[in-house]
Amino acid sequence: MASQSYAGKVNAPEFPPGLEWINTNRPVTMRELRGKLVVLDFWTYC
């Protein structure tokens, strides 16, 4: 099976305004995250 890279194939959109951020005092931009490994944890209260 051949290895396939998706790097640079799809640009991630900016985060929508008004999000609540944890462990940072300001919103994060995609430019700041470029080239970094990012793990997003999406959860909600039920």
mmCIF file of the N, C-alpha and C atoms, coordinates in Angstrom:
data_MODEL
# 
_entry.id   MODEL 
# 
loop_
_atom_site.group_PDB 
_atom_site.id 
_atom_site.type_symbol 
_atom_site.label_atom_id 
_atom_site.label_alt_id 
_atom_site.label_comp_id 
_atom_site.label_asym_id 
_atom_site.label_entity_id 
_atom_site.label_seq_id 
_atom_site.pdbx_PDB_ins_code 
_atom_site.Cartn_x 
_atom_site.Cartn_y 
_atom_site.Cartn_z 
_atom_site.occupancy 
_atom_site.B_iso_or_equiv 
_atom_site.pdbx_formal_charge 
_atom_site.auth_seq_id 
_atom_site.auth_comp_id 
_atom_site.auth_asym_id 
_atom_site.auth_atom_id 
_atom_site.pdbx_PDB_model_num 
ATOM 1   N N  . MET A 1 1  ? 0.849   -1.184 0.000  1.00 0.00 ? 1  MET A N  1 
ATOM 2   C CA . MET A 1 1  ? 0.000   0.000  0.000  1.00 0.00 ? 1  MET A CA 1 
ATOM 3   C C  . MET A 1 1  ? 0.890   1.241  0.000  1.00 0.00 ? 1  MET A C  1 
ATOM 4   N N  . ALA A 1 2  ? 0.654   2.144  -0.896 1.00 0.00 ? 2  ALA A N  1 
ATOM 5   C CA . ALA A 1 2  ? 1.463   3.357  -1.020 1.00 0.00 ? 2  ALA A CA 1 
ATOM 6   C C  . ALA A 1 2  ? 1.083   4.374  0.051  1.00 0.00 ? 2  ALA A C  1 
ATOM 7   N N  . SER A 1 3  ? 2.078   5.075  0.536  1.00 0.00 ? 3  SER A N  1 
ATOM 8   C CA . SER A 1 3  ? 1.845   6.144  1.516  1.00 0.00 ? 3  SER A CA 1 
ATOM 9   C C  . SER A 1 3  ? 1.310   7.367  0.789  1.00 0.00 ? 3  SER A C  1 
ATOM 10  N N  . GLN A 1 4  ? 0.307   8.018  1.371  1.00 0.00 ? 4  GLN A N  1 
ATOM 11  C CA . GLN A 1 4  ? -0.281  9.196  0.734  1.00 0.00 ? 4  GLN A CA 1 
ATOM 12  C C  . GLN A 1 4  ? -0.259  10.349 1.724  1.00 0.00 ? 4  GLN A C  1 
ATOM 13  N N  . SER A 1 5  ? 0.192   11.491 1.276  1.00 0.00 ? 5  SER A N  1 
ATOM 14  C CA . SER A 1 5  ? 0.244   12.683 2.121  1.00 0.00 ? 5  SER A CA 1 
ATOM 15  C C  . SER A 1 5  ? -0.870  13.643 1.730  1.00 0.00 ? 5  SER A C  1 
ATOM 16  N N  . TYR A 1 6  ? -1.556  14.168 2.743  1.00 0.00 ? 6  TYR A N  1 
ATOM 17  C CA . TYR A 1 6  ? -2.601  15.161 2.508  1.00 0.00 ? 6  TYR A CA 1 
ATOM 18  C C  . TYR A 1 6  ? -2.129  16.566 2.867  1.00 0.00 ? 6  TYR A C  1 
ATOM 19  N N  . ALA A 1 7  ? -0.878  16.700 3.230  1.00 0.00 ? 7  ALA A N  1 
ATOM 20  C CA . ALA A 1 7  ? -0.331  17.995 3.628  1.00 0.00 ? 7  ALA A CA 1 
ATOM 21  C C  . ALA A 1 7  ? -0.493  19.008 2.502  1.00 0.00 ? 7  ALA A C  1 
ATOM 22  N N  . GLY A 1 8  ? -1.081  20.144 2.828  1.00 0.00 ? 8  GLY A N  1 
ATOM 23  C CA . GLY A 1 8  ? -1.243  21.210 1.865  1.00 0.00 ? 8  GLY A CA 1 
ATOM 24  C C  . GLY A 1 8  ? -2.385  21.015 0.882  1.00 0.00 ? 8  GLY A C  1 
ATOM 25  N N  . LYS A 1 9  ? -3.152  19.952 1.028  1.00 0.00 ? 9  LYS A N  1 
ATOM 26  C CA . LYS A 1 9  ? -4.243  19.675 0.089  1.00 0.00 ? 9  LYS A CA 1 
ATOM 27  C C  . LYS A 1 9  ? -5.507  20.471 0.416  1.00 0.00 ? 9  LYS A C  1 
ATOM 28  N N  . VAL A 1 10 ? -5.777  20.670 1.706  1.00 0.00 ? 10 VAL A N  1 
ATOM 29  C CA . VAL A 1 10 ? -6.993  21.358 2.139  1.00 0.00 ? 10 VAL A CA 1 
ATOM 30  C C  . VAL A 1 10 ? -6.624  22.383 3.188  1.00 0.00 ? 10 VAL A C  1 
ATOM 31  N N  . ASN A 1 11 ? -7.064  23.616 3.006  1.00 0.00 ? 11 ASN A N  1 
ATOM 32  C CA . ASN A 1 11 ? -6.826  24.655 4.002  1.00 0.00 ? 11 ASN A CA 1 
ATOM 33  C C  . ASN A 1 11 ? -7.934  24.629 5.040  1.00 0.00 ? 11 ASN A C  1 
ATOM 34  N N  . ALA A 1 12 ? -7.553  24.593 6.296  1.00 0.00 ? 12 ALA A N  1 
ATOM 35  C CA . ALA A 1 12 ? -8.542  24.615 7.378  1.00 0.00 ? 12 ALA A CA 1 
ATOM 36  C C  . ALA A 1 12 ? -9.111  26.026 7.495  1.00 0.00 ? 12 ALA A C  1 
ATOM 37  N N  . PRO A 1 13 ? -10.402 26.137 7.749  1.00 0.00 ? 13 PRO A N  1 
ATOM 38  C CA . PRO A 1 13 ? -11.006 27.465 7.903  1.00 0.00 ? 13 PRO A CA 1 
ATOM 39  C C  . PRO A 1 13 ? -10.618 28.085 9.246  1.00 0.00 ? 13 PRO A C  1 
ATOM 40  N N  . GLU A 1 14 ? -10.736 29.379 9.341  1.00 0.00 ? 14 GLU A N  1 
ATOM 41  C CA . GLU A 1 14 ? -10.507 30.067 10.620 1.00 0.00 ? 14 GLU A CA 1 
ATOM 42  C C  . GLU A 1 14 ? -11.584 29.649 11.613 1.00 0.00 ? 14 GLU A C  1 
ATOM 43  N N  . PHE A 1 15 ? -11.267 29.743 12.885 1.00 0.00 ? 15 PHE A N  1 
ATOM 44  C CA . PHE A 1 15 ? -12.261 29.465 13.914 1.00 0.00 ? 15 PHE A CA 1 
ATOM 45  C C  . PHE A 1 15 ? -13.308 30.576 13.895 1.00 0.00 ? 15 PHE A C  1 
ATOM 46  N N  . PRO A 1 16 ? -14.576 30.228 14.108 1.00 0.00 ? 16 PRO A N  1 
ATOM 47  C CA . PRO A 1 16 ? -15.609 31.269 14.101 1.00 0.00 ? 16 PRO A CA 1 
ATOM 48  C C  . PRO A 1 16 ? -15.450 32.220 15.288 1.00 0.00 ? 16 PRO A C  1 
ATOM 49  N N  . PRO A 1 17 ? -15.842 33.463 15.133 1.00 0.00 ? 17 PRO A N  1 
ATOM 50  C CA . PRO A 1 17 ? -15.735 34.413 16.250 1.00 0.00 ? 17 PRO A CA 1 
ATOM 51  C C  . PRO A 1 17 ? -16.695 34.036 17.376 1.00 0.00 ? 17 PRO A C  1 
ATOM 52  N N  . GLY A 1 18 ? -16.340 34.420 18.589 1.00 0.00 ? 18 GLY A N  1 
ATOM 53  C CA . GLY A 1 18 ? -17.205 34.194 19.737 1.00 0.00 ? 18 GLY A CA 1 
ATOM 54  C C  . GLY A 1 18 ? -17.032 32.859 20.426 1.00 0.00 ? 18 GLY A C  1 
ATOM 55  N N  . LEU A 1 19 ? -16.012 32.077 20.046 1.00 0.00 ? 19 LEU A N  1 
ATOM 56  C CA . LEU A 1 19 ? -15.778 30.798 20.720 1.00 0.00 ? 19 LEU A CA 1 
ATOM 57  C C  . LEU A 1 19 ? -15.220 31.033 22.112 1.00 0.00 ? 19 LEU A C  1 
ATOM 58  N N  . GLU A 1 20 ? -15.506 30.107 23.013 1.00 0.00 ? 20 GLU A N  1 
ATOM 59  C CA . GLU A 1 20 ? -14.938 30.177 24.363 1.00 0.00 ? 20 GLU A CA 1 
ATOM 60  C C  . GLU A 1 20 ? -13.666 29.332 24.379 1.00 0.00 ? 20 GLU A C  1 
ATOM 61  N N  . TRP A 1 21 ? -12.561 29.933 24.763 1.00 0.00 ? 21 TRP A N  1 
ATOM 62  C CA . TRP A 1 21 ? -11.262 29.265 24.761 1.00 0.00 ? 21 TRP A CA 1 
ATOM 63  C C  . TRP A 1 21 ? -10.844 28.929 26.181 1.00 0.00 ? 21 TRP A C  1 
ATOM 64  N N  . ILE A 1 22 ? -10.154 27.803 26.339 1.00 0.00 ? 22 ILE A N  1 
ATOM 65  C CA . ILE A 1 22 ? -9.627  27.359 27.635 1.00 0.00 ? 22 ILE A CA 1 
ATOM 66  C C  . ILE A 1 22 ? -8.104  27.351 27.534 1.00 0.00 ? 22 ILE A C  1 
ATOM 67  N N  . ASN A 1 23 ? -7.436  27.746 28.597 1.00 0.00 ? 23 ASN A N  1 
ATOM 68  C CA . ASN A 1 23 ? -5.966  27.762 28.689 1.00 0.00 ? 23 ASN A CA 1 
ATOM 69  C C  . ASN A 1 23 ? -5.306  28.790 27.779 1.00 0.00 ? 23 ASN A C  1 
ATOM 70  N N  . THR A 1 24 ? -6.022  29.812 27.407 1.00 0.00 ? 24 THR A N  1 
ATOM 71  C CA . THR A 1 24 ? -5.450  30.925 26.653 1.00 0.00 ? 24 THR A CA 1 
ATOM 72  C C  . THR A 1 24 ? -6.264  32.177 26.976 1.00 0.00 ? 24 THR A C  1 
ATOM 73  N N  . ASN A 1 25 ? -5.630  33.319 26.968 1.00 0.00 ? 25 ASN A N  1 
ATOM 74  C CA . ASN A 1 25 ? -6.337  34.554 27.328 1.00 0.00 ? 25 ASN A CA 1 
ATOM 75  C C  . ASN A 1 25 ? -6.893  35.292 26.111 1.00 0.00 ? 25 ASN A C  1 
ATOM 76  N N  . ARG A 1 26 ? -6.733  34.698 24.923 1.00 0.00 ? 26 ARG A N  1 
ATOM 77  C CA . ARG A 1 26 ? -7.246  35.326 23.702 1.00 0.00 ? 26 ARG A CA 1 
ATOM 78  C C  . ARG A 1 26 ? -7.513  34.233 22.672 1.00 0.00 ? 26 ARG A C  1 
ATOM 79  N N  . PRO A 1 27 ? -8.298  34.529 21.650 1.00 0.00 ? 27 PRO A N  1 
ATOM 80  C CA . PRO A 1 27 ? -8.548  33.536 20.596 1.00 0.00 ? 27 PRO A CA 1 
ATOM 81  C C  . PRO A 1 27 ? -7.267  33.158 19.856 1.00 0.00 ? 27 PRO A C  1 
ATOM 82  N N  . VAL A 1 28 ? -7.231  31.947 19.350 1.00 0.00 ? 28 VAL A N  1 
ATOM 83  C CA . VAL A 1 28 ? -6.093  31.428 18.597 1.00 0.00 ? 28 VAL A CA 1 
ATOM 84  C C  . VAL A 1 28 ? -6.437  31.496 17.110 1.00 0.00 ? 28 VAL A C  1 
ATOM 85  N N  . THR A 1 29 ? -5.461  31.830 16.290 1.00 0.00 ? 29 THR A N  1 
ATOM 86  C CA . THR A 1 29 ? -5.690  31.886 14.839 1.00 0.00 ? 29 THR A CA 1 
ATOM 87  C C  . THR A 1 29 ? -5.020  30.695 14.157 1.00 0.00 ? 29 THR A C  1 
ATOM 88  N N  . MET A 1 30 ? -5.480  30.391 12.963 1.00 0.00 ? 30 MET A N  1 
ATOM 89  C CA . MET A 1 30 ? -4.877  29.300 12.194 1.00 0.00 ? 30 MET A CA 1 
ATOM 90  C C  . MET A 1 30 ? -3.419  29.609 11.862 1.00 0.00 ? 30 MET A C  1 
ATOM 91  N N  . ARG A 1 31 ? -3.094  30.870 11.650 1.00 0.00 ? 31 ARG A N  1 
ATOM 92  C CA . ARG A 1 31 ? -1.710  31.261 11.353 1.00 0.00 ? 31 ARG A CA 1 
ATOM 93  C C  . ARG A 1 31 ? -0.772  30.874 12.510 1.00 0.00 ? 31 ARG A C  1 
ATOM 94  N N  . GLU A 1 32 ? -1.240  31.059 13.749 1.00 0.00 ? 32 GLU A N  1 
ATOM 95  C CA . GLU A 1 32 ? -0.426  30.698 14.917 1.00 0.00 ? 32 GLU A CA 1 
ATOM 96  C C  . GLU A 1 32 ? -0.211  29.191 15.033 1.00 0.00 ? 32 GLU A C  1 
ATOM 97  N N  . LEU A 1 33 ? -1.137  28.409 14.503 1.00 0.00 ? 33 LEU A N  1 
ATOM 98  C CA . LEU A 1 33 ? -1.074  26.952 14.628 1.00 0.00 ? 33 LEU A CA 1 
ATOM 99  C C  . LEU A 1 33 ? -0.359  26.281 13.458 1.00 0.00 ? 33 LEU A C  1 
ATOM 100 N N  . ARG A 1 34 ? -0.075  27.020 12.418 1.00 0.00 ? 34 ARG A N  1 
ATOM 101 C CA . ARG A 1 34 ? 0.542   26.437 11.222 1.00 0.00 ? 34 ARG A CA 1 
ATOM 102 C C  . ARG A 1 34 ? 1.844   25.720 11.566 1.00 0.00 ? 34 ARG A C  1 
ATOM 103 N N  . GLY A 1 35 ? 1.975   24.485 11.092 1.00 0.00 ? 35 GLY A N  1 
ATOM 104 C CA . GLY A 1 35 ? 3.178   23.695 11.315 1.00 0.00 ? 35 GLY A CA 1 
ATOM 105 C C  . GLY A 1 35 ? 3.220   22.978 12.650 1.00 0.00 ? 35 GLY A C  1 
ATOM 106 N N  . LYS A 1 36 ? 2.153   23.110 13.445 1.00 0.00 ? 36 LYS A N  1 
ATOM 107 C CA . LYS A 1 36 ? 2.108   22.468 14.757 1.00 0.00 ? 36 LYS A CA 1 
ATOM 108 C C  . LYS A 1 36 ? 1.094   21.327 14.750 1.00 0.00 ? 36 LYS A C  1 
ATOM 109 N N  . LEU A 1 37 ? 1.327   20.342 15.582 1.00 0.00 ? 37 LEU A N  1 
ATOM 110 C CA . LEU A 1 37 ? 0.365   19.271 15.777 1.00 0.00 ? 37 LEU A CA 1 
ATOM 111 C C  . LEU A 1 37 ? -0.713  19.802 16.713 1.00 0.00 ? 37 LEU A C  1 
ATOM 112 N N  . VAL A 1 38 ? -1.971  19.735 16.289 1.00 0.00 ? 38 VAL A N  1 
ATOM 113 C CA . VAL A 1 38 ? -3.077  20.313 17.055 1.00 0.00 ? 38 VAL A CA 1 
ATOM 114 C C  . VAL A 1 38 ? -4.105  19.226 17.347 1.00 0.00 ? 38 VAL A C  1 
ATOM 115 N N  . VAL A 1 39 ? -4.508  19.118 18.608 1.00 0.00 ? 39 VAL A N  1 
ATOM 116 C CA . VAL A 1 39 ? -5.561  18.199 19.004 1.00 0.00 ? 39 VAL A CA 1 
ATOM 117 C C  . VAL A 1 39 ? -6.715  19.035 19.533 1.00 0.00 ? 39 VAL A C  1 
ATOM 118 N N  . LEU A 1 40 ? -7.878  18.887 18.919 1.00 0.00 ? 40 LEU A N  1 
ATOM 119 C CA . LEU A 1 40 ? -9.074  19.608 19.352 1.00 0.00 ? 40 LEU A CA 1 
ATOM 120 C C  . LEU A 1 40 ? -10.011 18.628 20.036 1.00 0.00 ? 40 LEU A C  1 
ATOM 121 N N  . ASP A 1 41 ? -10.509 19.000 21.194 1.00 0.00 ? 41 ASP A N  1 
ATOM 122 C CA . ASP A 1 41 ? -11.428 18.156 21.949 1.00 0.00 ? 41 ASP A CA 1 
ATOM 123 C C  . ASP A 1 41 ? -12.785 18.845 21.959 1.00 0.00 ? 41 ASP A C  1 
ATOM 124 N N  . PHE A 1 42 ? -13.733 18.308 21.203 1.00 0.00 ? 42 PHE A N  1 
ATOM 125 C CA . PHE A 1 42 ? -15.073 18.876 21.129 1.00 0.00 ? 42 PHE A CA 1 
ATOM 126 C C  . PHE A 1 42 ? -15.978 18.106 22.081 1.00 0.00 ? 42 PHE A C  1 
ATOM 127 N N  . TRP A 1 43 ? -16.630 18.812 22.974 1.00 0.00 ? 43 TRP A N  1 
ATOM 128 C CA . TRP A 1 43 ? -17.572 18.165 23.892 1.00 0.00 ? 43 TRP A CA 1 
ATOM 129 C C  . TRP A 1 43 ? -18.655 19.158 24.262 1.00 0.00 ? 43 TRP A C  1 
ATOM 130 N N  . THR A 1 44 ? -19.731 18.614 24.803 1.00 0.00 ? 44 THR A N  1 
ATOM 131 C CA . THR A 1 44 ? -20.868 19.445 25.159 1.00 0.00 ? 44 THR A CA 1 
ATOM 132 C C  . THR A 1 44 ? -21.523 18.905 26.413 1.00 0.00 ? 44 THR A C  1 
ATOM 133 N N  . TYR A 1 45 ? -22.248 19.751 27.102 1.00 0.00 ? 45 TYR A N  1 
ATOM 134 C CA . TYR A 1 45 ? -23.031 19.314 28.243 1.00 0.00 ? 45 TYR A CA 1 
ATOM 135 C C  . TYR A 1 45 ? -24.384 18.813 27.737 1.00 0.00 ? 45 TYR A C  1 
ATOM 136 N N  . CYS A 1 46 ? -24.828 17.715 28.260 1.00 0.00 ? 46 CYS A N  1 
ATOM 137 C CA . CYS A 1 46 ? -26.139 17.183 27.861 1.00 0.00 ? 46 CYS A CA 1 
ATOM 138 C C  . CYS A 1 46 ? -27.164 17.369 28.958 1.00 0.00 ? 46 CYS A C  1 
# 
